[in-house]
Amino acid sequence: MSNAFDKTMVGLEDAGAYMDGERDGYTVHEIEVPEPDVVAIRDKTGLSQRSFAKSIGVPLGTLKNWEQGRRRPRGPARVLLALIAKRPSIVQQELGR
């Protein structure tokens, strides 16, 4: 098989061993992602609700629910918002035209 395949198999075997409780020799990296203040983050960007929602790939209704406290961002959305909080122009700089 290919070198890439071999490396992938080693990685999968390592992950399986870790999941089976074999923790020696493995390093776990955990990052604490703060609870985002979505209104403040959007305000930093200077974008309207519609433009901000579009720029981060969520429906406008989802953004409104976050801003009004009916829902909270989770997972990748929370991480993305944390990045935007630190650097409001990150999406435009990295993904814009």
Residue pairs with C-beta under 8 A, 6 or more apart in sequence:
14 26
18 26
33 78
33 79
33 82
34 82
34 85
35 72
35 78
36 73
36 78
36 81
36 82
36 85
37 85
38 63
38 66
38 67
38 73
38 81
39 67
40 85
41 81
41 84
41 85
41 88
42 49
42 52
42 63
42 67
44 84
44 85
44 88
45 52
45 55
45 84
45 88
45 89
46 88
47 55
49 60
49 63
49 64
49 67
50 60
52 63
53 59
53 60
53 62
53 63
55 91
55 92
56 77
56 80
56 81
56 84
56 91
58 77
62 71
65 71
66 72
66 73
72 78
73 81
80 91
83 90
84 90
84 91
87 93
